[in-house]
Amino acid sequence: MSKENRTKINQLLATVPQGVVLQSSWLKKEGYSLDLQKYYRQSGWLKALENGAMYRSNNQPGYEGGIYALQKHSGLSVHPGGRTALSLQGKAHYIELNTAQIWLFGGEKEKLPTWFKKHKWIQTMHYKASSFLPKELGLTEISFTGFTIKVASPARAIMECLHLAPENFDLVECYELMENLNDLRPTLVQELLEACTSIKVKRLFLFMAEKLDHSWYKYLNLTKVDLGKGKRSLVKEGIYISKYQITVPKILAINEQ
């Protein structure tokens, strides 16, 4: 290996955290030609994850390392959200979660690269691209070994759960998850509610928060939250909640009028 190539690989290994994905396109932008990338693989410094993606030898990344590459190197807002984000932040202690199912969310026009979709991660990946919330609002950073990634904060995460309900997520489980969220920041909740474009999400969120009597609920200014008009029937054979004009499962309507 030439002195120049050795210097470049040493610089790469010194600046990029272990356990993250190295995208070929990003490496090329950083001055590592395709030939040089091939040379590093042949020399054993890097290994191929999938076509267009590599990793440091002996440090095969998990999906978190793939998210790091998407966020830090590609500038995407793709992040662990919904139930996954709540679990990562210890907000699902009393719920039996299927950790083999990972929910990722991103902006409406953001797509997962082929290498990410093709790779056989340990967990099953579910991806939801949407625009019901601004891409960067309500995200928080959490640490893994040697690097950090952005995930949905608890307030955003429960809204993402409600966005998936009832088709892809159970409303009763959403309620059970909401029970653990007694320490949300009212200012962030207010900002999310005002920015949210899903009438369904806002009505369900406020219905559950009020029913659970969370202390932060009373600090919200609901006159600034657009709850739309008209009824929303979310489940069959449910109970209609007139205040929020939604039909919810009977078990959630106990003591409701």
C-alpha positions as CSV (number, residue, x, y, z in Angstrom):
1,M,0.0,0.0,0.0
2,S,1.4,3.4,-1.0
3,K,2.0,6.0,1.7
4,E,-0.8,8.2,0.3
5,N,-3.4,5.3,0.4
6,R,-2.3,4.3,3.9
7,T,-2.7,7.9,5.1
8,K,-6.2,8.2,3.6
9,I,-7.4,4.9,5.1
10,N,-6.0,5.9,8.5
11,Q,-7.8,9.3,8.2
12,L,-11.0,7.4,7.4
13,L,-10.7,5.0,10.2
14,A,-9.9,7.8,12.6
15,T,-12.8,10.0,11.8
16,V,-15.7,7.5,11.1
17,P,-17.2,5.7,14.1
18,Q,-17.1,2.0,14.3
19,G,-20.3,0.1,13.6
20,V,-21.6,2.4,10.9
21,V,-22.3,2.0,7.2
22,L,-20.0,3.6,4.7
23,Q,-21.8,4.5,1.5
24,S,-19.8,4.3,-1.6
25,S,-21.3,7.5,-2.9
26,W,-20.3,9.4,0.2
27,L,-16.8,7.9,0.2
28,K,-16.4,9.1,-3.4
29,K,-17.4,12.6,-2.4
30,E,-14.8,12.5,0.3
31,G,-12.1,11.7,-2.1
32,Y,-12.0,7.9,-2.1
33,S,-12.3,6.8,-5.7
34,L,-14.1,3.6,-6.6
35,D,-10.8,2.0,-7.4
36,L,-9.5,3.0,-4.0
37,Q,-12.6,1.7,-2.3
38,K,-12.1,-1.6,-4.2
39,Y,-8.4,-1.7,-3.1
40,Y,-9.4,-1.2,0.6
41,R,-11.8,-4.1,0.3
42,Q,-9.3,-6.3,-1.3
43,S,-6.8,-5.3,1.4
44,G,-9.2,-6.2,4.1
45,W,-9.7,-2.7,5.6
46,L,-13.3,-2.6,4.4
47,K,-16.0,-5.2,3.7
48,A,-19.0,-5.0,1.4
49,L,-22.4,-4.8,3.1
50,E,-24.3,-4.6,-0.1
51,N,-23.7,-3.1,-3.5
52,G,-23.0,0.6,-2.7
53,A,-22.3,0.1,1.0
54,M,-19.4,-1.0,3.1
55,Y,-18.3,-1.2,6.7
56,R,-15.0,-1.4,8.7
57,S,-13.7,-5.0,9.0
58,N,-14.8,-6.8,12.2
59,N,-17.5,-4.1,12.8
60,Q,-20.6,-5.3,10.9
61,P,-23.2,-2.6,11.6
62,G,-26.7,-3.0,12.9
63,Y,-29.6,-1.1,11.4
64,E,-28.6,1.8,13.7
65,G,-25.3,2.1,11.8
66,G,-27.3,2.2,8.6
67,I,-29.5,5.0,9.9
68,Y,-26.4,6.9,10.9
69,A,-25.2,6.9,7.3
70,L,-28.6,8.0,6.0
71,Q,-28.7,10.9,8.5
72,K,-25.1,12.0,8.6
73,H,-23.9,11.3,5.1
74,S,-27.1,11.5,3.0
75,G,-28.9,14.2,5.0
76,L,-32.1,12.3,5.2
77,S,-34.6,12.7,8.0
78,V,-35.2,8.9,8.1
79,H,-35.4,7.9,11.8
80,P,-36.6,5.2,14.2
81,G,-40.1,6.3,15.2
82,G,-43.4,5.1,16.7
83,R,-43.2,2.2,19.0
84,T,-39.5,1.6,18.1
85,A,-38.5,5.1,19.3
86,L,-40.5,4.7,22.5
87,S,-38.8,1.4,23.3
88,L,-35.3,2.9,22.6
89,Q,-36.0,5.6,25.1
90,G,-37.4,3.4,27.8
91,K,-41.0,4.5,27.4
92,A,-42.5,1.1,26.9
93,H,-41.5,-0.7,30.1
94,Y,-44.9,-2.3,30.7
95,I,-45.6,-3.2,27.1
96,E,-44.5,-6.5,25.6
97,L,-42.8,-5.3,22.4
98,N,-41.7,-7.2,19.4
99,T,-38.2,-5.9,19.1
100,A,-37.8,-7.8,15.8
101,Q,-40.1,-5.3,14.2
102,I,-38.5,-1.9,13.6
103,W,-40.5,1.1,12.4
104,L,-38.7,3.9,10.5
105,F,-40.2,7.1,9.4
106,G,-39.1,9.7,6.8
107,G,-40.3,12.6,4.8
108,E,-42.9,12.2,2.1
109,K,-40.4,12.2,-0.8
110,E,-37.6,10.4,1.0
111,K,-36.8,6.8,0.0
112,L,-34.6,4.2,1.5
113,P,-31.6,3.4,-0.7
114,T,-31.4,0.0,-2.4
115,W,-28.6,-1.2,-0.2
116,F,-30.6,-0.6,3.0
117,K,-33.7,-2.3,1.6
118,K,-31.8,-5.2,0.2
119,H,-29.6,-6.0,3.3
120,K,-30.9,-8.7,5.6
121,W,-30.9,-6.9,8.9
122,I,-31.5,-9.0,12.0
123,Q,-34.8,-7.2,12.5
124,T,-37.7,-6.7,10.0
125,M,-37.8,-3.1,8.8
126,H,-41.0,-1.2,8.2
127,Y,-40.7,2.2,6.5
128,K,-43.4,4.9,6.4
129,A,-42.8,8.0,4.4
130,S,-45.2,10.8,5.3
131,S,-45.7,14.6,5.6
132,F,-48.2,14.7,8.5
133,L,-45.4,16.3,10.7
134,P,-42.5,18.5,9.6
135,K,-39.4,16.3,9.0
136,E,-37.1,17.6,11.7
137,L,-39.7,18.6,14.4
138,G,-39.6,16.6,17.6
139,L,-36.5,14.5,17.0
140,T,-33.9,13.8,19.7
141,E,-30.5,12.2,19.6
142,I,-29.7,9.0,21.4
143,S,-26.3,7.4,21.8
144,F,-25.1,4.0,20.7
145,T,-21.6,2.7,21.0
146,G,-19.4,5.3,19.4
147,F,-22.1,7.3,17.5
148,T,-25.5,9.0,17.9
149,I,-28.6,9.0,15.7
150,K,-31.8,11.0,15.7
151,V,-35.0,9.3,16.8
152,A,-38.5,10.5,17.3
153,S,-39.0,12.1,20.8
154,P,-41.7,10.4,22.9
155,A,-44.3,13.1,21.9
156,R,-43.6,12.7,18.2
157,A,-43.3,8.9,18.5
158,I,-46.8,8.4,20.0
159,M,-48.2,10.6,17.2
160,E,-46.5,8.4,14.7
161,C,-48.1,5.4,16.4
162,L,-51.5,7.1,16.0
163,H,-50.7,7.9,12.4
164,L,-50.4,4.1,11.8
165,A,-53.6,3.3,13.7
166,P,-55.8,1.5,13.3
167,E,-54.6,-0.1,10.1
168,N,-51.1,-0.9,11.1
169,F,-51.2,-0.4,14.9
170,D,-53.7,-1.2,17.6
171,L,-55.5,1.8,19.2
172,V,-55.6,0.1,22.5
173,E,-51.8,-0.4,22.4
174,C,-51.4,3.3,21.5
175,Y,-53.4,4.1,24.7
176,E,-51.3,1.8,26.8
177,L,-48.1,3.5,25.4
178,M,-49.6,6.9,26.1
179,E,-50.0,5.9,29.7
180,N,-46.3,6.0,30.2
181,L,-45.9,9.5,28.7
182,N,-46.7,11.6,31.8
183,D,-43.6,13.8,31.5
184,L,-43.9,15.3,28.0
185,R,-42.9,18.9,27.5
186,P,-46.1,20.9,26.9
187,T,-44.2,23.4,24.6
188,L,-43.1,20.6,22.3
189,V,-46.5,18.9,22.3
190,Q,-48.1,22.3,21.5
191,E,-45.7,22.8,18.6
192,L,-46.3,19.3,17.2
193,L,-50.1,19.6,17.5
194,E,-50.1,23.0,15.7
195,A,-47.8,21.6,12.9
196,C,-49.6,18.3,12.5
197,T,-51.8,18.0,9.4
198,S,-53.6,14.8,10.4
199,I,-57.0,15.5,12.0
200,K,-57.2,11.9,13.1
201,V,-53.9,12.0,14.9
202,K,-54.7,15.2,16.7
203,R,-58.1,14.1,17.9
204,L,-56.9,10.7,19.1
205,F,-53.9,12.2,20.8
206,L,-56.0,14.8,22.7
207,F,-58.7,12.3,23.5
208,M,-56.2,9.9,25.1
209,A,-54.2,12.6,26.9
210,E,-57.3,14.0,28.4
211,K,-58.7,10.6,29.4
212,L,-55.4,9.8,31.1
213,D,-55.4,13.1,32.9
214,H,-51.7,13.8,32.2
215,S,-50.5,16.9,33.9
216,W,-49.1,18.5,30.8
217,Y,-52.5,18.4,29.1
218,K,-53.8,21.4,31.0
219,Y,-51.0,23.5,29.7
220,L,-52.0,23.1,26.0
221,N,-53.7,25.9,24.2
222,L,-56.3,24.0,22.1
223,T,-57.6,27.2,20.5
224,K,-54.5,27.1,18.3
225,V,-55.0,23.4,17.3
226,D,-57.1,22.8,14.1
227,L,-59.2,19.7,14.8
228,G,-61.1,20.0,11.5
229,K,-64.8,19.3,11.0
230,G,-66.9,16.2,10.6
231,K,-67.0,12.8,12.2
232,R,-64.2,10.2,12.0
233,S,-65.2,6.6,12.3
234,L,-62.0,4.7,13.1
235,V,-63.3,1.3,14.1
236,K,-66.3,-0.8,13.5
237,E,-68.8,-1.3,16.4
238,G,-67.0,1.3,18.5
239,I,-68.3,4.1,20.7
240,Y,-68.7,7.6,19.5
241,I,-66.9,10.4,21.4
242,S,-68.8,13.5,20.7
243,K,-66.2,16.0,22.0
244,Y,-63.6,14.8,19.5
245,Q,-66.0,13.4,16.9
246,I,-64.3,10.1,16.7
247,T,-65.4,6.5,17.1
248,V,-63.0,4.5,19.3
249,P,-62.9,0.9,20.6
250,K,-65.4,0.2,23.3
251,I,-62.6,-0.5,25.9
252,L,-61.3,3.0,25.4
253,A,-64.8,4.6,25.9
254,I,-65.4,3.4,29.5
255,N,-66.8,6.4,31.5
256,E,-67.0,8.5,28.3
257,Q,-70.1,10.1,27.0
